[in-house]
Amino acid sequence: MKRCRPADGSYPSMLGTVAVRVIDCEITIATATGRRTGLYRLIPQDPPAPHAALHFVRDVHPGSGR
């Protein structure tokens, strides 16, 4: 069964027998010493709505996903 990639850029996968969604994102943090940007791969259990990836990133790291 072929699954289509959602418009949010995430994609479904399997981790053993668990359905997961792979979300590649860029997160920038600002501290007193400056800003730092990093690339991260988040792998939550498959959320109920494929378009939820951006909301998931915002929940995990407030201030990101802008």
Secondary structure, DSSP 8 states (H G I E B T S, - for coil): ------TTS-EEEEETTEEEEEEEEEEEEEETTEEEEEEEEE--B--SSGGGHHHHHHHHSTT---
